[in-house]
Amino acid sequence: MKPYSVTVSGRKSPGARRFGQTRLGQTRLGQTRLGLTPLGQKRLGQNRLGRNRLGRTWLGRKWLVVTKLLASLVLVSAITAPARAMELQKVGEASLKVFVWPVYNSRLYSADGNYVAGQRPVRLEIEYLRDVDAEDLVSHTRNEWQHQGVTHEGQPHWLARLAQLWPDVAKGDILSVVVDDSNVSTFYRNGERLGALDDPDFGRHFLGIWLSPDTSRPELRLALLGKR
């Protein structure tokens, strides 16, 4: 008689175990396809990181555009005030000579081509006909104030500030000062801004070197005021 096999209740045959393993393998394979393995999770994280970087790049570009716009507005504002001053009309002009040597040509401008003391805005231009060191420019300013008896407490600060702002000038250079409606005095060389002094008394006393009745050169003053 041949031996025979008996299935014991509660036990699985080897085929069943293999079948279960296959299903388990399919489940694991399915997990892989779903991206639940560490590799899939890593790729998913990389995708999210890419989206985050893209968002930051977009925000960075938007911020760059805003920054450039603000810079443009500031530049336009800085240019507008000098541009308005350049639209002024000439009041008069005069030339300074020391003996037979020409030193500079000067021109005065105002809103309507006329000038009364304290009128703003005004522009005074000095076109140099010889080379002059910045130190000499500051020294001449100090001497003119002394001649007129100017003893303002801010004078040492003004002179120190002018020494910082003014460069040496060469023949043909034009130094100009614009005193605006707010009594801020802004200096330019050949149209390039050098800096400003915001003390209202400075503008009055600086223009007074040429325009005050106490000036050391009254003939030049009359010519600048268009009275000669």
Secondary structure, 3 states (H helix, E strand, C coil): CCCCCCCCCCCCCHHHHHHHHHHHHHHHHHHHHCCCCHHHHHHHHHHHHHHHHHHHHHHHHHHHHHHHHHHHHHHHHHHHHHHHHHCCEEEEEEEEEECCEEEEEEEEEECCCCCCCCCCCEEEEEEECCCECHHHHHHHHHHHHHHHCCCCCCHHHHHHHHHHHCCCECCCCEEEEEECCCCCEEEEECCEEEEEECCHHHHHHHHHHHHCCCCCCHHHHHHHCCCC
